[in-house]
C-alpha cells in the first residue's frame, strides 16, 4: 500500500506556551510560528502543534471539528527514578496530573498535562 501513519498533531490555544512545554520534553520544533503550525521529527514519527486560530482561518469550528479528548502521548524514560524526577520538575510548574505509581504491567507511570490539557504519560520499565 502507498500510505502509512507518520504524524500526530495536537491543537493548542497558545503556540508559545506549548512549544515551551514540549521543549522541556526534548522537542525542537521547525516551521514558521506565525503560521500557527510547527513540527518536530520524533525519529520517524512527526509531531505537530497547530493553533486554534489557524484552524479557524481554515473554516473549522475548533470546539466541534478539533476535539482534544481521548488523546494521550507518551514519554519513555530510562529508569523509574527518571519518571519521578521528570514528573516532579513538571509538577512544580502546575503540569502534574497523576503522581508516579507502579503500574501492574511492570512500569513506573505518571501523567502530566500540557497547557491545553492533553495528557502525556511518563513511563519506564520497573525491571
The first five atom37 places (N, CA, C, CB, O) and aatype in JSON, in Angstrom:
{
  "aatype": [20, 20, 20, 20, 20, 20, 20, 20, 20, 20, 20, 20, 20, 20, 20, 20, 20, 20, 20, 20, 20, 20, 20, 20, 20, 20, 20, 20, 20, 20, 20, 20, 20, 20, 20, 20, 20, 20, 20, 20, 20, 20, 20, 20, 20, 20, 20, 20, 20, 20, 20, 20, 20, 20, 20, 20, 20, 20, 20, 20, 20, 20, 20, 20, 20, 20, 20, 20, 20, 20, 20, 20, 20, 20, 20, 20, 20, 20, 20, 20, 20, 20, 20, 20, 20, 20, 20, 20, 20, 20, 20, 20, 20, 20, 20, 20, 20, 20, 20, 20, 20, 20, 20, 20, 20, 20, 20, 20, 20, 20, 20, 20, 20, 20, 20, 20, 20, 20, 20, 20, 20, 20, 20, 20, 20, 20, 20],
  "atom_mask": [
    [1, 1, 1, 1, 1],
    [1, 1, 1, 1, 1],
    [1, 1, 1, 1, 1],
    [1, 1, 1, 1, 1],
    [1, 1, 1, 1, 1],
    [1, 1, 1, 1, 1],
    [1, 1, 1, 1, 1],
    [1, 1, 1, 1, 1],
    [1, 1, 1, 1, 1],
    [1, 1, 1, 1, 1],
    [1, 1, 1, 1, 1],
    [1, 1, 1, 1, 1],
    [1, 1, 1, 1, 1],
    [1, 1, 1, 1, 1],
    [1, 1, 1, 1, 1],
    [1, 1, 1, 1, 1],
    [1, 1, 1, 1, 1],
    [1, 1, 1, 1, 1],
    [1, 1, 1, 1, 1],
    [1, 1, 1, 1, 1],
    [1, 1, 1, 1, 1],
    [1, 1, 1, 1, 1],
    [1, 1, 1, 1, 1],
    [1, 1, 1, 1, 1],
    [1, 1, 1, 1, 1],
    [1, 1, 1, 1, 1],
    [1, 1, 1, 1, 1],
    [1, 1, 1, 1, 1],
    [1, 1, 1, 1, 1],
    [1, 1, 1, 1, 1],
    [1, 1, 1, 1, 1],
    [1, 1, 1, 1, 1],
    [1, 1, 1, 1, 1],
    [1, 1, 1, 1, 1],
    [1, 1, 1, 1, 1],
    [1, 1, 1, 1, 1],
    [1, 1, 1, 1, 1],
    [1, 1, 1, 1, 1],
    [1, 1, 1, 1, 1],
    [1, 1, 1, 1, 1],
    [1, 1, 1, 1, 1],
    [1, 1, 1, 1, 1],
    [1, 1, 1, 1, 1],
    [1, 1, 1, 1, 1],
    [1, 1, 1, 1, 1],
    [1, 1, 1, 1, 1],
    [1, 1, 1, 1, 1],
    [1, 1, 1, 1, 1],
    [1, 1, 1, 1, 1],
    [1, 1, 1, 1, 1],
    [1, 1, 1, 1, 1],
    [1, 1, 1, 1, 1],
    [1, 1, 1, 1, 1],
    [1, 1, 1, 1, 1],
    [1, 1, 1, 1, 1],
    [1, 1, 1, 1, 1],
    [1, 1, 1, 1, 1],
    [1, 1, 1, 1, 1],
    [1, 1, 1, 1, 1],
    [1, 1, 1, 1, 1],
    [1, 1, 1, 1, 1],
    [1, 1, 1, 1, 1],
    [1, 1, 1, 1, 1],
    [1, 1, 1, 1, 1],
    [1, 1, 1, 1, 1],
    [1, 1, 1, 1, 1],
    [1, 1, 1, 1, 1],
    [1, 1, 1, 1, 1],
    [1, 1, 1, 1, 1],
    [1, 1, 1, 1, 1],
    [1, 1, 1, 1, 1],
    [1, 1, 1, 1, 1],
    [1, 1, 1, 1, 1],
    [1, 1, 1, 1, 1],
    [1, 1, 1, 1, 1],
    [1, 1, 1, 1, 1],
    [1, 1, 1, 1, 1],
    [1, 1, 1, 1, 1],
    [1, 1, 1, 1, 1],
    [1, 1, 1, 1, 1],
    [1, 1, 1, 1, 1],
    [1, 1, 1, 1, 1],
    [1, 1, 1, 1, 1],
    [1, 1, 1, 1, 1],
    [1, 1, 1, 1, 1],
    [1, 1, 1, 1, 1],
    [1, 1, 1, 1, 1],
    [1, 1, 1, 1, 1],
    [1, 1, 1, 1, 1],
    [1, 1, 1, 1, 1],
    [1, 1, 1, 1, 1],
    [1, 1, 1, 1, 1],
    [1, 1, 1, 1, 1],
    [1, 1, 1, 1, 1],
    [1, 1, 1, 1, 1],
    [1, 1, 1, 1, 1],
    [1, 1, 1, 1, 1],
    [1, 1, 1, 1, 1],
    [1, 1, 1, 1, 1],
    [1, 1, 1, 1, 1],
    [1, 1, 1, 1, 1],
    [1, 1, 1, 1, 1],
    [1, 1, 1, 1, 1],
    [1, 1, 1, 1, 1],
    [1, 1, 1, 1, 1],
    [1, 1, 1, 1, 1],
    [1, 1, 1, 1, 1],
    [1, 1, 1, 1, 1],
    [1, 1, 1, 1, 1],
    [1, 1, 1, 1, 1],
    [1, 1, 1, 1, 1],
    [1, 1, 1, 1, 1],
    [1, 1, 1, 1, 1],
    [1, 1, 1, 1, 1],
    [1, 1, 1, 1, 1],
    [1, 1, 1, 1, 1],
    [1, 1, 1, 1, 1],
    [1, 1, 1, 1, 1],
    [1, 1, 1, 1, 1],
    [1, 1, 1, 1, 1],
    [1, 1, 1, 1, 1],
    [1, 1, 1, 1, 1],
    [1, 1, 1, 1, 1],
    [1, 1, 1, 1, 1],
    [1, 1, 1, 1, 1],
    [1, 1, 1, 1, 1],
    [1, 1, 1, 1, 1]
  ],
  "atom_positions": [
    [[0.85, -1.19, 0.0], [0.0, 0.0, 0.0], [0.88, 1.24, 0.0], [-0.96, 0.0, 1.22], [2.03, 1.19, 0.45]],
    [[0.36, 2.34, -0.5], [1.13, 3.56, -0.63], [0.92, 4.58, 0.47], [0.81, 4.19, -1.91], [1.05, 5.78, 0.24]],
    [[0.6, 4.12, 1.67], [0.43, 5.09, 2.75], [0.84, 4.47, 4.09], [-1.03, 5.59, 2.81], [0.89, 3.25, 4.23]],
    [[1.12, 5.33, 5.04], [1.43, 4.89, 6.41], [1.18, 6.05, 7.36], [2.9, 4.38, 6.53], [1.35, 7.21, 6.98]],
    [[0.78, 5.75, 8.55], [0.61, 6.8, 9.55], [1.99, 7.28, 9.97], [-0.21, 6.28, 10.78], [2.84, 6.47, 10.35]],
    [[2.22, 8.59, 9.91], [3.55, 9.08, 10.26], [3.52, 10.37, 11.08], [4.35, 9.31, 9.01], [4.56, 11.0, 11.25]],
    [[2.34, 10.77, 11.58], [2.29, 12.03, 12.32], [1.2, 12.01, 13.37], [2.08, 13.19, 11.35], [0.17, 11.35, 13.23]],
    [[1.45, 12.76, 14.43], [0.48, 13.02, 15.49], [0.44, 14.53, 15.65], [0.84, 12.29, 16.84], [1.49, 15.18, 15.72]],
    [[-0.75, 15.09, 15.72], [-0.88, 16.53, 15.89], [-1.73, 16.86, 17.1], [-1.48, 17.16, 14.65], [-2.64, 16.12, 17.45]],
    [[-1.41, 17.98, 17.73], [-2.15, 18.45, 18.89], [-2.6, 19.88, 18.61], [-1.29, 18.38, 20.19], [-1.81, 20.72, 18.18]],
    [[-3.87, 20.15, 18.85], [-4.41, 21.5, 18.71], [-4.14, 22.25, 20.0], [-5.95, 21.48, 18.38], [-4.41, 21.75, 21.1]],
    [[-3.6, 23.47, 19.87], [-3.21, 24.25, 21.05], [-3.79, 25.65, 21.0], [-1.67, 24.32, 21.17], [-4.04, 26.19, 19.92]],
    [[-4.01, 26.23, 22.15], [-4.5, 27.6, 22.23], [-3.36, 28.61, 22.09], [-5.24, 27.82, 23.55], [-3.51, 29.62, 21.4]],
    [[-2.24, 28.35, 22.75], [-1.12, 29.29, 22.77], [0.13, 28.55, 22.3], [-0.91, 29.89, 24.19], [0.69, 27.72, 23.03]],
    [[0.57, 28.84, 21.09], [1.69, 28.12, 20.48], [2.97, 28.28, 21.31], [1.93, 28.62, 19.06], [3.69, 27.31, 21.51]],
    [[3.26, 29.48, 21.78], [4.49, 29.7, 22.53], [4.53, 28.88, 23.83], [4.65, 31.18, 22.86], [5.55, 28.28, 24.16]],
    [[3.41, 28.86, 24.55], [3.36, 28.06, 25.78], [3.55, 26.58, 25.48], [2.02, 28.27, 26.52], [4.24, 25.88, 26.21]],
    [[2.95, 26.12, 24.39], [3.06, 24.71, 24.04], [4.45, 24.35, 23.56], [2.04, 24.35, 22.98], [4.97, 23.28, 23.91]],
    [[5.08, 25.22, 22.79], [6.46, 24.98, 22.36], [7.37, 24.9, 23.58], [6.94, 26.11, 21.4], [8.24, 24.04, 23.65]],
    [[7.17, 25.79, 24.53], [7.98, 25.77, 25.75], [7.76, 24.49, 26.54], [7.66, 27.0, 26.62], [8.71, 23.88, 27.02]],
    [[6.5, 24.07, 26.67], [6.2, 22.85, 27.42], [6.84, 21.64, 26.75], [4.68, 22.65, 27.53], [7.56, 20.89, 27.41]],
    [[6.59, 21.44, 25.47], [7.12, 20.27, 24.77], [8.64, 20.35, 24.61], [6.46, 20.12, 23.41], [9.3, 19.33, 24.47]],
    [[9.19, 21.56, 24.63], [10.63, 21.72, 24.63], [11.25, 21.1, 25.87], [11.0, 23.19, 24.54], [12.36, 20.57, 25.83]],
    [[10.53, 21.18, 26.98], [11.01, 20.57, 28.22], [11.04, 19.05, 28.11], [10.12, 20.98, 29.4], [11.75, 18.38, 28.86]],
    [[10.29, 18.5, 27.17], [10.28, 17.05, 26.94], [11.19, 16.66, 25.78], [8.86, 16.57, 26.66], [11.15, 15.53, 25.31]],
    [[12.03, 17.6, 25.33], [13.04, 17.29, 24.33], [12.67, 17.59, 22.89], [13.38, 15.89, 24.42], [13.42, 17.25, 21.98]],
    [[11.53, 18.23, 22.65], [11.11, 18.53, 21.28], [11.69, 19.86, 20.81], [9.58, 18.58, 21.18], [11.69, 20.85, 21.54]],
    [[12.19, 19.86, 19.59], [12.67, 21.07, 18.93], [11.86, 21.24, 17.66], [14.22, 20.99, 18.63], [11.95, 20.42, 16.75]],
    [[11.06, 22.29, 17.61], [10.12, 22.46, 16.51], [10.69, 23.31, 15.39], [8.85, 23.08, 17.02], [11.5, 24.21, 15.61]],
    [[10.25, 23.0, 14.18], [10.61, 23.76, 13.0], [9.34, 24.29, 12.36], [11.43, 22.9, 11.99], [8.26, 23.73, 12.54]],
    [[9.47, 25.35, 11.62], [8.33, 25.92, 10.92], [8.14, 27.38, 11.3], [7.07, 25.14, 11.22], [8.68, 27.85, 12.3]],
    [[7.38, 28.06, 10.49], [7.1, 29.48, 10.7], [6.0, 29.6, 11.76], [6.67, 30.18, 9.36], [4.83, 29.36, 11.48]],
    [[6.39, 29.98, 12.96], [5.44, 30.05, 14.07], [4.3, 31.02, 13.78], [6.15, 30.46, 15.33], [3.2, 30.85, 14.32]],
    [[4.54, 32.01, 12.95], [3.48, 32.98, 12.64], [2.34, 32.33, 11.86], [4.05, 34.16, 11.85], [1.24, 32.88, 11.79]],
    [[2.6, 31.17, 11.26], [1.55, 30.44, 10.54], [0.68, 29.6, 11.48], [2.18, 29.55, 9.48], [-0.35, 29.06, 11.08]],
    [[1.12, 29.48, 12.74], [0.35, 28.72, 13.7], [0.5, 27.22, 13.58], [-1.08, 29.06, 13.57], [-0.37, 26.46, 14.01]],
    [[1.62, 26.77, 13.01], [1.86, 25.35, 12.83], [3.36, 25.09, 12.87], [1.25, 24.83, 11.51], [4.12, 25.7, 12.12]],
    [[3.78, 24.18, 13.75], [5.19, 23.78, 13.83], [5.23, 22.26, 13.93], [5.92, 24.46, 15.05], [4.25, 21.62, 14.3]],
    [[6.39, 21.69, 13.6], [6.53, 20.23, 13.59], [7.93, 19.85, 14.07], [6.27, 19.66, 12.18], [8.89, 20.6, 13.9]],
    [[8.03, 18.66, 14.66], [9.31, 18.09, 15.03], [9.3, 16.62, 14.64], [9.59, 18.26, 16.55], [8.25, 15.99, 14.6]],
    [[10.47, 16.08, 14.34], [10.61, 14.67, 14.0], [11.01, 13.92, 15.26], [11.66, 14.45, 12.85], [12.01, 14.23, 15.9]],
    [[10.21, 12.92, 15.61], [10.49, 12.12, 16.8], [11.14, 10.79, 16.42], [9.2, 11.86, 17.58], [10.9, 9.76, 17.06]],
    [[11.96, 10.81, 15.39], [12.64, 9.6, 14.97], [11.77, 8.74, 14.08], [13.08, 8.8, 16.17], [11.64, 7.53, 14.29]],
    [[11.16, 9.36, 13.09], [10.31, 8.64, 12.16], [8.83, 8.94, 12.33], [10.53, 7.17, 12.31], [8.03, 8.62, 11.46]],
    [[8.46, 9.55, 13.42], [7.09, 9.99, 13.66], [7.13, 11.5, 13.83], [6.46, 9.29, 14.91], [7.86, 12.03, 14.67]],
    [[6.32, 12.19, 13.03], [6.29, 13.65, 13.15], [5.24, 14.04, 14.18], [5.99, 14.3, 11.77], [4.17, 13.44, 14.27]],
    [[5.56, 15.06, 14.96], [4.67, 15.58, 15.99], [4.47, 17.06, 15.7], [5.24, 15.35, 17.43], [5.43, 17.83, 15.63]],
    [[3.21, 17.46, 15.53], [2.96, 18.85, 15.18], [2.03, 19.51, 16.19], [2.36, 18.95, 13.79], [1.21, 18.87, 16.85]],
    [[2.2, 20.82, 16.29], [1.32, 21.67, 17.07], [0.66, 22.63, 16.09], [2.1, 22.44, 18.2], [1.34, 23.24, 15.26]],
    [[-0.64, 22.78, 16.18], [-1.37, 23.72, 15.33], [-2.31, 24.51, 16.22], [-2.15, 22.98, 14.18], [-2.97, 23.96, 17.11]],
    [[-2.37, 25.82, 15.98], [-3.18, 26.67, 16.85], [-4.66, 26.65, 16.47], [-2.67, 28.09, 16.81], [-5.03, 26.42, 15.31]],
    [[-5.48, 26.89, 17.47], [-6.92, 27.04, 17.25], [-7.16, 28.15, 16.24], [-7.66, 27.33, 18.58], [-8.02, 28.03, 15.36]],
    [[-6.41, 29.24, 16.36], [-6.56, 30.38, 15.45], [-6.34, 29.97, 14.0], [-5.59, 31.51, 15.84], [-7.1, 30.37, 13.12]],
    [[-5.29, 29.17, 13.75], [-5.01, 28.72, 12.39], [-6.17, 27.88, 11.86], [-3.71, 27.91, 12.34], [-6.57, 28.03, 10.71]],
    [[-6.7, 27.0, 12.69], [-7.81, 26.15, 12.25], [-9.05, 26.98, 11.93], [-8.13, 25.11, 13.33], [-9.81, 26.66, 11.02]],
    [[-9.25, 28.05, 12.69], [-10.39, 28.93, 12.4], [-10.24, 29.59, 11.03], [-10.52, 30.01, 13.5], [-11.23, 29.82, 10.34]],
    [[-8.99, 29.9, 10.63], [-8.79, 30.52, 9.31], [-9.11, 29.54, 8.19], [-7.35, 31.01, 9.17], [-9.37, 29.95, 7.06]],
    [[-9.1, 28.23, 8.52], [-9.46, 27.21, 7.54], [-10.97, 26.94, 7.53], [-8.71, 25.92, 7.83], [-11.45, 26.11, 6.77]],
    [[-11.69, 27.65, 8.39], [-13.13, 27.48, 8.47], [-13.59, 26.42, 9.44], [-13.65, 27.17, 7.14], [-14.76, 26.03, 9.42]],
    [[-12.69, 25.93, 10.3], [-13.05, 24.91, 11.27], [-13.76, 25.53, 12.47], [-11.81, 24.14, 11.73], [-13.44, 26.65, 12.87]],
    [[-14.71, 24.82, 13.02], [-15.28, 25.12, 14.33], [-14.4, 24.35, 15.31], [-16.85, 24.72, 14.45], [-14.54, 23.14, 15.45]],
    [[-13.51, 25.05, 15.97], [-12.48, 24.38, 16.77], [-13.09, 23.46, 17.82], [-11.59, 25.42, 17.45], [-12.58, 22.36, 18.03]],
    [[-14.15, 23.87, 18.47], [-14.74, 23.03, 19.51], [-15.36, 21.76, 18.93], [-15.79, 23.82, 20.27], [-15.35, 20.72, 19.59]],
    [[-15.89, 21.85, 17.73], [-16.56, 20.69, 17.14], [-15.64, 19.89, 16.22], [-17.78, 21.15, 16.36], [-15.7, 18.66, 16.21]],
    [[-14.8, 20.58, 15.44], [-14.0, 19.9, 14.43], [-12.63, 19.43, 14.91], [-13.83, 20.8, 13.27], [-11.99, 18.64, 14.23]],
    [[-12.18, 19.9, 16.05], [-10.85, 19.54, 16.53], [-10.89, 19.16, 18.01], [-9.86, 20.69, 16.3], [-10.24, 19.82, 18.82]],
    [[-11.63, 18.12, 18.36], [-11.71, 17.75, 19.77], [-10.37, 17.26, 20.3], [-12.77, 16.67, 19.98], [-9.58, 16.68, 19.55]],
    [[-10.12, 17.5, 21.57], [-8.85, 17.1, 22.18], [-9.06, 16.06, 23.28], [-8.14, 18.32, 22.74], [-8.25, 15.98, 24.21]],
    [[-10.08, 15.3, 23.18], [-10.31, 14.29, 24.22], [-9.85, 12.93, 23.71], [-11.8, 14.25, 24.63], [-9.88, 12.65, 22.52]],
    [[-9.44, 12.1, 24.64], [-9.07, 10.74, 24.29], [-7.67, 10.56, 23.76], [-10.01, 10.24, 23.31], [-7.28, 9.43, 23.44]],
    [[-6.89, 11.61, 23.64], [-5.53, 11.51, 23.12], [-4.54, 11.53, 24.29], [-5.23, 12.66, 22.13], [-4.59, 12.42, 25.13]],
    [[-3.67, 10.56, 24.31], [-2.61, 10.53, 25.3], [-1.29, 10.32, 24.57], [-2.85, 9.43, 26.37], [-1.18, 9.43, 23.73]],
    [[-0.3, 11.13, 24.9], [1.03, 10.97, 24.33], [1.89, 10.25, 25.37], [1.66, 12.36, 23.94], [1.51, 10.17, 26.53]],
    [[3.03, 9.73, 24.97], [3.9, 9.02, 25.89], [5.34, 9.44, 25.78], [3.8, 7.55, 25.66], [5.85, 9.67, 24.69]],
    [[6.0, 9.55, 26.94], [7.43, 9.85, 27.01], [8.09, 8.72, 27.78], [7.7, 11.25, 27.69], [7.84, 8.53, 28.97]],
    [[8.94, 7.98, 27.1], [9.65, 6.88, 27.75], [10.89, 7.41, 28.45], [10.03, 5.78, 26.71], [11.7, 8.12, 27.85]],
    [[11.03, 7.06, 29.7], [12.22, 7.39, 30.49], [13.07, 6.12, 30.62], [11.83, 7.97, 31.91], [12.56, 5.01, 30.46]],
    [[14.35, 6.29, 30.9], [15.22, 5.14, 31.01], [15.04, 4.36, 32.31], [16.65, 5.58, 30.89], [15.19, 3.14, 32.34]],
    [[14.7, 5.08, 33.4], [14.58, 4.44, 34.71], [13.34, 4.95, 35.44], [15.84, 4.69, 35.55], [12.84, 6.03, 35.14]],
    [[12.84, 4.16, 36.39], [11.73, 4.64, 37.22], [12.06, 5.95, 37.95], [11.35, 3.58, 38.22], [11.19, 6.81, 38.11]],
    [[13.3, 6.1, 38.39], [13.7, 7.34, 39.08], [13.55, 8.54, 38.15], [15.15, 7.24, 39.59], [13.19, 9.63, 38.61]],
    [[13.83, 8.37, 36.86], [13.67, 9.47, 35.91], [12.2, 9.86, 35.74], [14.26, 9.1, 34.56], [11.89, 11.03, 35.53]],
    [[11.29, 8.88, 35.82], [9.86, 9.2, 35.78], [9.53, 10.13, 36.95], [8.99, 7.9, 35.85], [8.87, 11.16, 36.77]],
    [[9.99, 9.76, 38.13], [9.72, 10.57, 39.32], [10.32, 11.97, 39.2], [10.27, 9.89, 40.57], [9.67, 12.96, 39.54]],
    [[11.55, 12.05, 38.71], [12.22, 13.34, 38.57], [11.53, 14.24, 37.54], [13.68, 13.13, 38.17], [11.3, 15.42, 37.8]],
    [[11.19, 13.67, 36.38], [10.55, 14.45, 35.33], [9.17, 14.92, 35.78], [10.45, 13.64, 34.04], [8.78, 16.06, 35.53]],
    [[8.43, 14.03, 36.43], [7.11, 14.42, 36.94], [7.25, 15.57, 37.94], [6.4, 13.21, 37.59], [6.52, 16.56, 37.85]],
    [[8.16, 15.44, 38.88], [8.35, 16.47, 39.9], [8.7, 17.81, 39.28], [9.46, 16.05, 40.87], [8.17, 18.85, 39.68]],
    [[9.59, 17.8, 38.29], [10.03, 19.01, 37.61], [8.85, 19.7, 36.92], [11.13, 18.68, 36.58], [8.69, 20.92, 37.01]],
    [[8.02, 18.92, 36.23], [6.87, 19.49, 35.53], [5.74, 19.86, 36.49], [6.34, 18.5, 34.48], [5.03, 20.84, 36.27]],
    [[5.58, 19.09, 37.56], [4.55, 19.37, 38.55], [4.8, 20.7, 39.27], [4.47, 18.24, 39.57], [3.86, 21.4, 39.63]],
    [[6.06, 21.03, 39.46], [6.41, 22.31, 40.11], [5.8, 23.5, 39.38], [7.94, 22.47, 40.18], [5.51, 24.52, 40.0]],
    [[5.61, 23.37, 38.08], [5.04, 24.46, 37.29], [3.57, 24.24, 36.97], [5.82, 24.62, 36.0], [3.01, 24.9, 36.09]],
    [[2.93, 23.31, 37.69], [1.49, 23.13, 37.55], [1.05, 22.16, 36.47], [0.87, 24.41, 37.3], [-0.14, 22.12, 36.14]],
    [[1.97, 21.37, 35.91], [1.61, 20.45, 34.84], [1.31, 19.03, 35.33], [2.72, 20.4, 33.82], [0.94, 18.17, 34.53]],
    [[1.47, 18.78, 36.62], [1.22, 17.45, 37.16], [-0.25, 17.08, 37.06], [1.68, 17.38, 38.61], [-1.12, 17.94, 37.17]],
    [[-0.51, 15.79, 36.84], [-1.89, 15.31, 36.77], [-2.08, 14.06, 37.63], [-2.29, 15.03, 35.32], [-2.91, 14.05, 38.53]],
    [[-1.3, 13.01, 37.36], [-1.32, 11.8, 38.19], [0.1, 11.53, 38.66], [-1.9, 10.58, 37.4], [1.01, 11.37, 37.85]],
    [[0.27, 11.48, 39.96], [1.59, 11.25, 40.55], [2.12, 9.88, 40.16], [1.53, 11.38, 42.09], [1.35, 8.97, 39.85]],
    [[3.45, 9.73, 40.18], [4.05, 8.45, 39.82], [3.53, 7.29, 40.66], [5.56, 8.53, 39.95], [3.29, 7.42, 41.86]],
    [[3.35, 6.15, 39.98], [2.89, 4.93, 40.64], [3.49, 3.74, 39.91], [1.34, 4.84, 40.66], [3.99, 3.86, 38.79]],
    [[3.44, 2.59, 40.56], [3.88, 1.36, 39.93], [2.67, 0.69, 39.31], [4.6, 0.41, 40.95], [1.78, 0.22, 40.03]],
    [[2.62, 0.64, 37.99], [1.5, 0.04, 37.28], [1.64, -1.49, 37.31], [1.44, 0.56, 35.81], [2.76, -2.0, 37.32]],
    [[0.53, -2.2, 37.32], [0.6, -3.66, 37.42], [1.25, -4.35, 36.22], [-0.77, -4.21, 37.6], [1.62, -5.52, 36.31]],
    [[1.4, -3.64, 35.1], [2.02, -4.26, 33.92], [3.53, -4.05, 33.87], [1.39, -3.7, 32.65], [4.16, -4.28, 32.84]],
    [[4.12, -3.62, 35.01], [5.57, -3.58, 35.11], [6.23, -2.27, 34.76], [6.13, -4.61, 34.25], [7.43, -2.24, 34.46]],
    [[5.5, -1.18, 34.8], [6.07, 0.13, 34.51], [5.89, 1.08, 35.7], [5.43, 0.74, 33.25], [4.95, 0.95, 36.48]],
    [[6.82, 2.01, 35.8], [6.63, 3.19, 36.65], [5.9, 4.16, 35.75], [8.01, 3.79, 37.23], [6.35, 4.41, 34.63]],
    [[4.8, 4.73, 36.21], [3.91, 5.51, 35.35], [3.44, 6.76, 36.08], [2.7, 4.67, 34.91], [3.1, 6.72, 37.26]],
    [[3.42, 7.88, 35.36], [2.87, 9.13, 35.86], [2.25, 9.86, 34.67], [3.98, 10.02, 36.56], [2.56, 9.55, 33.52]],
    [[1.39, 10.82, 34.94], [0.77, 11.58, 33.86], [0.86, 13.07, 34.17], [-0.71, 11.16, 33.67], [0.55, 13.52, 35.28]],
    [[1.3, 13.82, 33.17], [1.28, 15.28, 33.22], [0.33, 15.75, 32.12], [2.73, 15.9, 33.05], [-0.13, 14.96, 31.3]],
    [[0.03, 17.05, 32.13], [-0.8, 17.58, 31.05], [-0.2, 18.87, 30.53], [-2.24, 17.8, 31.52], [0.34, 19.68, 31.29]],
    [[-0.31, 19.04, 29.21], [0.23, 20.24, 28.58], [-0.69, 21.43, 28.88], [0.38, 20.03, 27.05], [-1.71, 21.26, 29.54]],
    [[-0.34, 22.64, 28.43], [-1.15, 23.82, 28.75], [-2.6, 23.74, 28.28], [-0.51, 25.03, 28.15], [-3.45, 24.49, 28.77]],
    [[-2.9, 22.84, 27.33], [-4.26, 22.71, 26.84], [-4.98, 21.49, 27.4], [-4.25, 22.63, 25.34], [-6.12, 21.22, 27.02]],
    [[-4.34, 20.76, 28.29], [-4.97, 19.61, 28.93], [-4.71, 18.27, 28.29], [-6.4, 19.83, 28.98], [-5.27, 17.27, 28.73]],
    [[-3.88, 18.21, 27.24], [-3.54, 16.93, 26.63], [-2.67, 16.15, 27.61], [-2.8, 17.13, 25.26], [-1.7, 16.68, 28.15]],
    [[-3.0, 14.89, 27.83], [-2.26, 14.07, 28.78], [-1.02, 13.48, 28.13], [-3.14, 12.95, 29.33], [-1.03, 13.04, 26.98]],
    [[0.07, 13.49, 28.91], [1.33, 12.89, 28.49], [1.74, 11.91, 29.58], [2.44, 13.97, 28.24], [2.02, 12.31, 30.71]],
    [[1.77, 10.62, 29.24], [2.22, 9.61, 30.2], [3.73, 9.57, 30.21], [1.64, 8.22, 29.86], [4.36, 9.56, 29.15]],
    [[4.3, 9.55, 31.39], [5.73, 9.37, 31.59], [5.89, 7.95, 32.1], [6.35, 10.43, 32.59], [5.22, 7.56, 33.06]],
    [[6.76, 7.16, 31.49], [6.85, 5.76, 31.9], [8.25, 5.21, 31.72], [5.87, 4.91, 31.13], [9.04, 5.71, 30.93]],
    [[8.52, 4.16, 32.49], [9.79, 3.41, 32.38], [9.54, 2.0, 32.89], [10.94, 4.11, 33.2], [8.72, 1.79, 33.78]],
    [[10.25, 1.04, 32.32], [10.14, -0.32, 32.85], [10.7, -0.38, 34.27], [10.88, -1.33, 31.93], [11.7, 0.26, 34.59]],
    [[10.03, -1.15, 35.11], [10.5, -1.27, 36.51], [11.63, -2.27, 36.62], [9.35, -1.69, 37.43], [12.44, -2.17, 37.55]],
    [[11.71, -3.22, 35.74], [12.73, -4.26, 35.87], [13.91, -3.99, 34.98], [12.15, -5.63, 35.56], [14.86, -4.76, 34.96]]
  ]
}
